[in-house]
Amino acid sequence: MANHSATKKDVRQSAKRNERNRYYGKTTRNAIRDIKTLEENKAASEKLPIVASMIDKLAKRGTIHKNKAANLKSKLAKRINALGKQA
């Protein structure tokens, strides 16, 4: 590790950002997992905007790529629409 104070500060900031990004990423993955386990369309449809917002925030922060965010939201929407057709 370098001995410059600016470099030390950058390491501290980077560690803090990494911890924050890991937390938000894991929380979002858990929310996606929970919405996938739902069996009824109404409950899943109510949660979709909340989870989509979480995914968008990850993309905005740069934690995930914007195309990955779009793919995740698309897959969730497809899954929820399929639930509606089954019922």
Secondary structure as UniProt FT lines:
FT   HELIX           5..37
FT   HELIX           41..61
FT   HELIX           66..86
//
